[in-house]
Amino acid sequence: MSLSQQLDKINNKTYKVGIIGLGYVGLPLMWTFHKKEMPVIGFDLDPHKVDCITSGTPYIKHLGEEMMGILSKSDRCEATTDFNRMDEADALLMCVPTPLNHHREPDMTYVEKTTETVSEHLREGQLVILESTTYPGTTEDLIIPILEKGSGLKAGKDFYVAYSPEREDPGNPDFNTSKIPKVVGGHGNDALTLACALYDTAIVQTVPVSDTKTAEAVKLTENIFRSVNIAMVNELKVIYHAMGIDVHEVLDAAGTKPFGFMKFTPGPGLGGHCIPIDPFYLTWKAREVEQPTRFIELAGEINTNMPRYVIRRTLEALNHHKKALNGSSVLLIGLAYKPNVDDDRESPTYKLMELYEEMGADVSYYDPYVPVIRPSREYPHYAGIKSVEWNEETIRSFDAVVIATNHDEINYRELASWSDCIVDTRNAMKNASQDSNKVFKA
Ligand SMILES: NC(=O)c1ccc[n+]([C@@H]2O[C@H](COP(=O)([O-])OP(=O)(O)OC[C@H]3O[C@@H](n4cnc5c(N)ncnc54)[C@H](O)[C@@H]3O)[C@@H](O)[C@H]2O)c1
């Protein structure tokens, strides 16, 4: 099928979009294309996610029940674990994890395995797009060789390849997938034209760039920008605290400048599947070209040390009440890494739990979004632990309460009346209590 026939199919909305990996990125992407009347087929190794889509059961809390209900009833949407059906799709969009391994280097096993599977089913004319965050050069040096070897087809001639980073911000009420401009790099002009035409059906704007490695670098640049700026405000927080200045008041006031300043907020450390990880995809790759990555390393160092600063402030807070951390009971509020989502990947709350336990504290957590801790690779020993209940008797029973994540639905006024020792890493208590004998900013 020629390029113009493929474009016609997109315009006629008969072009089938295959999405591989139905997690925080893949599921909203599936929904976005579905809403614009494109036929979609989702693939995942995890039968639970596939069953949930088929039955209309939500598995990502902030995405809600309505969306799952619509997807499950639609005759334009299917989810399957049967990878033999990949040839049904006109495009295959890969949205699989890209974590770090134990040496803090890119772990490309998910991307490699997925690409190998795609290569076994690849047919002429298909468009393959990698959406996972990765280092510059992945598409050209890793993806295309695997696809060509497994299929016997030639990229740019027999099939199309592009890279388009996902910029999804789960739980952000102002920006969902369809409203976030999509950067696209193609392996050749035809791939770029086809990929842009596809995203144009469902996404507010496409931003074509010269090639796939530029698109890969765009995503890393965005997340390094965040990591460096978060590190800067975290450092300022510690300095200003020593000077008796409230960093939040400074940042709120600085944020009124209409140009040349962008407000970032300090916290207990970095969390989530992106900011703590993605910068190190570039440090790893930069070694190949013998370039130092000092900003990235320094930001990583400052952000990684933040949980230790929170511990120090907890020691000071308990000391104020003539108590030691050793033997105290500590309640951590918020296991998710950011407000109003259920994503606890790389959450600094886990690091805090470990550090408090090392100091002899007895630790519990409260999070309405994470009622039970799911098994994870990094913290398998916490799996199965349940959130405490939110009531006066329970909250009063803790020697210290540490706000790690400021979910909106937490009643901070109740907290102020129930606890005498609150360590606040998010400025969540600002409207609930100004009592400096009770609230200790960290
Ligand atoms: N979560 C975010 O906010 C976000 C934002 C922007 C970019 N990203 C990037 O998007 C990518 C995906 O992240 P995510 O948060 O959606 O991950 P996720 O863990 O939520 O989802 C990934 C899904 O891929 C599935 N999977 C793994 N290997 C597979 C395979 N071989 N075949 C089929 N399915 C497979 C998993 O079962 C899982 O359901 C990552 O590169 C991430 O860095 C994530």
Ligand as a Chemical Component Dictionary entry (heavy atoms), coordinates in Angstrom:
data_LIG
# 
_chem_comp.id                   LIG 
_chem_comp.type                 NON-POLYMER 
_chem_comp.pdbx_formal_charge   0 
_chem_comp.three_letter_code    LIG 
# 
loop_
_chem_comp_atom.comp_id 
_chem_comp_atom.atom_id 
_chem_comp_atom.alt_atom_id 
_chem_comp_atom.type_symbol 
_chem_comp_atom.charge 
_chem_comp_atom.model_Cartn_x 
_chem_comp_atom.model_Cartn_y 
_chem_comp_atom.model_Cartn_z 
_chem_comp_atom.pdbx_ordinal 
LIG N1  N1  N 0  4.020 7.404  33.527 1  
LIG C1  C1  C 0  4.272 8.608  33.018 2  
LIG O1  O1  O 0  3.821 9.605  33.571 3  
LIG C2  C2  C 0  5.099 8.787  31.771 4  
LIG C3  C3  C 0  5.111 10.035 31.148 5  
LIG C4  C4  C 0  5.850 10.226 29.992 6  
LIG C5  C5  C 0  6.604 9.166  29.496 7  
LIG N2  N2  N 1  6.607 7.960  30.129 8  
LIG C6  C6  C 0  7.386 6.877  29.530 9  
LIG O2  O2  O 0  6.493 5.990  28.876 10 
LIG C7  C7  C 0  6.963 4.653  28.952 11 
LIG C8  C8  C 0  5.885 3.770  29.582 12 
LIG O3  O3  O 0  5.653 4.203  30.906 13 
LIG P1  P1  P 0  4.344 3.842  31.725 14 
LIG O4  O4  O 0  4.343 4.737  32.900 15 
LIG O5  O5  O -1 3.138 3.787  30.852 16 
LIG O6  O6  O 0  4.703 2.333  32.175 17 
LIG P2  P2  P 0  3.688 1.278  32.838 18 
LIG O7  O7  O 0  4.543 0.357  33.644 19 
LIG O8  O8  O 0  2.557 1.979  33.480 20 
LIG O9  O9  O 0  3.109 0.490  31.592 21 
LIG C9  C9  C 0  3.877 -0.292 30.769 22 
LIG C10 C10 C 0  3.054 -1.484 30.316 23 
LIG O10 O10 O 0  3.841 -2.219 29.374 24 
LIG C11 C11 C 0  3.568 -3.590 29.566 25 
LIG N3  N3  N 0  4.655 -4.355 28.947 26 
LIG C12 C12 C 0  5.915 -4.526 29.379 27 
LIG N4  N4  N 0  6.609 -5.267 28.496 28 
LIG C13 C13 C 0  5.765 -5.560 27.485 29 
LIG C14 C14 C 0  5.894 -6.304 26.289 30 
LIG N5  N5  N 0  7.041 -6.892 25.958 31 
LIG N6  N6  N 0  4.829 -6.404 25.508 32 
LIG C15 C15 C 0  3.646 -5.824 25.845 33 
LIG N7  N7  N 0  3.464 -5.117 26.952 34 
LIG C16 C16 C 0  4.515 -4.990 27.775 35 
LIG C17 C17 C 0  3.442 -3.737 31.060 36 
LIG O11 O11 O 0  2.731 -4.903 31.417 37 
LIG C18 C18 C 0  2.692 -2.461 31.425 38 
LIG O12 O12 O 0  1.294 -2.655 31.422 39 
LIG C19 C19 C 0  8.264 4.726  29.742 40 
LIG O13 O13 O 0  9.334 4.855  28.868 41 
LIG C20 C20 C 0  8.118 6.013  30.529 42 
LIG O14 O14 O 0  9.371 6.575  30.871 43 
LIG C21 C21 C 0  5.848 7.749  31.248 44 
# 
loop_
_chem_comp_bond.comp_id 
_chem_comp_bond.atom_id_1 
_chem_comp_bond.atom_id_2 
_chem_comp_bond.value_order 
_chem_comp_bond.pdbx_ordinal 
LIG N1  C1  SING 1  
LIG C1  O1  DOUB 2  
LIG C1  C2  SING 3  
LIG C2  C3  SING 4  
LIG C2  C21 DOUB 5  
LIG C3  C4  DOUB 6  
LIG C4  C5  SING 7  
LIG C5  N2  DOUB 8  
LIG N2  C6  SING 9  
LIG N2  C21 SING 10 
LIG C6  O2  SING 11 
LIG C6  C20 SING 12 
LIG O2  C7  SING 13 
LIG C7  C8  SING 14 
LIG C7  C19 SING 15 
LIG C8  O3  SING 16 
LIG O3  P1  SING 17 
LIG P1  O4  DOUB 18 
LIG P1  O5  SING 19 
LIG P1  O6  SING 20 
LIG O6  P2  SING 21 
LIG P2  O7  DOUB 22 
LIG P2  O8  SING 23 
LIG P2  O9  SING 24 
LIG O9  C9  SING 25 
LIG C9  C10 SING 26 
LIG C10 O10 SING 27 
LIG C10 C18 SING 28 
LIG O10 C11 SING 29 
LIG C11 N3  SING 30 
LIG C11 C17 SING 31 
LIG N3  C12 SING 32 
LIG N3  C16 SING 33 
LIG C12 N4  DOUB 34 
LIG N4  C13 SING 35 
LIG C13 C14 SING 36 
LIG C13 C16 DOUB 37 
LIG C14 N5  SING 38 
LIG C14 N6  DOUB 39 
LIG N6  C15 SING 40 
LIG C15 N7  DOUB 41 
LIG N7  C16 SING 42 
LIG C17 O11 SING 43 
LIG C17 C18 SING 44 
LIG C18 O12 SING 45 
LIG C19 O13 SING 46 
LIG C19 C20 SING 47 
LIG C20 O14 SING 48 
# 
